[in-house]
């Protein structure tokens, strides 16, 4: 439990379990030798990159953030797990700032900023950019073709 709470004593075990389910981590924790009490270390070789990302996300959600900043939060996850987490994070009632190269995660964003060399070169929602920005449209189509191929595997 401490691995998720990191000293936050006001959160109940039931809340932690719900958060772990929301980020598709609960079953992984149940399979660990000491369940929620399994010691975790920074460079733990027994944890996958995806598990580390989901633990990090669970730690953030425990704080019930009003603003959630996520930098490549699903880069090490498979397509199925990514979709589950994306759906559950979308249901949170907080402002989300997402830095990502995975274009499928930005389709429902209110605003997408396109940057080049640290400068914003265009912005809008997905529909606007898809219709009005050829580079975004081409990149999105290319990404989605690859994404759908991965999903079939």
C-alpha positions in Angstrom: 0.0 0.0 0.0 2.9 2.4 0.9 4.2 2.0 -2.7 1.1 3.8 -3.9 0.3 6.1 -1.0 3.9 7.4 -0.3 2.8 8.6 3.2 -0.6 9.9 2.3 -2.5 8.6 5.3 -6.0 10.1 4.4 -6.6 7.7 1.6 -8.3 4.4 2.4 -7.4 1.0 1.2 -10.6 0.8 -0.7 -9.7 4.0 -2.6 -6.2 2.7 -3.4 -7.7 -0.5 -4.8 -10.2 1.4 -6.9 -7.4 3.6 -8.3 -5.3 0.5 -9.1 -8.2 -1.0 -11.0 -8.6 2.3 -12.9 -5.0 2.2 -14.1 -5.1 -1.6 -14.8 -2.6 -2.3 -12.0 -4.7 -4.2 -9.5 -4.3 -7.7 -11.0 -0.5 -7.2 -11.3 -0.4 -6.2 -7.6 -2.5 -9.3 -6.6 0.1 -11.5 -8.4 3.0 -10.1 -6.4 4.4 -12.2 -3.5 3.2 -9.8 -0.8 0.4 -8.1 -2.8 0.2 -4.4 -1.8 3.0 -4.8 0.7 5.7 -6.0 -1.8 8.7 -3.8 -1.5 9.5 -1.9 -4.7 12.8 -0.3 -5.6 13.6 2.3 -8.2 15.4 0.0 -10.6 13.3 -3.1 -9.8 14.1 -5.6 -12.6 10.9 -7.5 -11.9 8.7 -4.6 -13.0 8.0 -3.9 -16.6 8.1 -0.4 -18.0 4.3 -0.5 -18.3 3.9 -1.5 -14.6 6.2 1.3 -13.6 4.1 3.8 -15.6 0.9 2.5 -14.0 2.3 2.7 -10.5 3.4 6.3 -11.2 -0.1 7.2 -12.5 -1.7 5.5 -9.5 0.5 7.6 -7.2 -0.7 10.8 -9.0 -4.4 9.8 -8.8 -4.2 9.1 -5.1 -3.8 12.9 -4.7 -7.1 13.6 -6.4 -5.5 16.3 -8.5 -7.3 19.3 -9.9 -4.6 19.5 -12.6 -3.0 16.3 -13.9 0.2 16.7 -16.0 1.1 13.5 -17.9 4.2 13.2 -19.9 4.1 10.1 -22.2 1.9 8.3 -19.6 1.2 5.2 -21.8 4.4 4.9 -23.9 5.3 1.5 -22.5 1.7 0.1 -22.6 0.0 -2.3 -25.0 -2.9 -1.0 -27.0 -5.6 -2.7 -24.9 -4.3 -1.4 -21.5 -3.7 2.0 -23.0 -7.4 2.2 -24.0 -8.6 1.2 -20.6 -6.4 3.7 -18.8 -7.3 6.4 -21.3 -11.0 5.9 -20.8 -10.7 5.9 -17.0 -8.5 9.0 -16.9 -10.9 10.8 -19.2 -13.6 10.2 -16.6 -11.7 12.1 -14.0 -13.0 15.6 -13.3 -9.8 17.5 -13.6 -7.8 19.5 -16.1 -5.4 17.2 -17.9 -2.2 18.4 -19.7 -0.9 15.6 -21.8 2.5 15.5 -23.5 2.5 12.7 -26.0 3.6 11.3 -29.4 0.7 8.8 -29.4 -1.9 10.7 -31.5 -4.8 8.4 -30.5 -4.6 9.9 -27.0 -5.4 13.4 -28.2 -8.5 12.9 -30.3 -10.8 14.1 -27.5 -8.6 17.0 -26.2 -10.1 20.4 -26.1 -6.9 21.9 -27.4 -3.9 20.3 -29.2 -0.7 22.3 -29.5 1.6 21.4 -32.3 5.2 22.4 -31.6 8.3 22.6 -33.7 11.7 23.5 -32.2 10.0 24.6 -28.9 7.6 26.9 -30.6 3.8 26.5 -31.1 3.2 26.4 -34.8 -0.5 25.5 -34.7 -3.3 24.6 -32.3 -6.9 23.6 -32.2 -8.9 20.5 -31.5 -8.5 17.2 -33.4 -11.2 17.9 -36.0 -9.9 21.4 -36.8 -6.3 20.3 -37.1 -7.2 17.2 -39.1 -9.1 19.4 -41.6 -6.8 22.4 -41.7 -3.2 21.2 -41.1 -1.9 18.8 -43.7 1.1 17.8 -41.6 -1.1 16.9 -38.7 -3.5 15.0 -41.0 -0.7 13.0 -42.6 0.9 12.3 -39.3 -2.4 11.2 -37.7 -3.3 9.0 -40.6 0.1 7.3 -40.6 0.0 6.8 -36.9 -3.5 5.4 -36.9 -2.6 2.9 -39.6 0.3 1.7 -37.5 -1.8 1.7 -34.3 -4.5 -0.4 -35.9 -2.0 -2.9 -37.2 -0.6 -3.2 -33.6 -4.1 -3.8 -32.4 -4.7 -6.7 -34.7 -1.5 -8.5 -33.5 
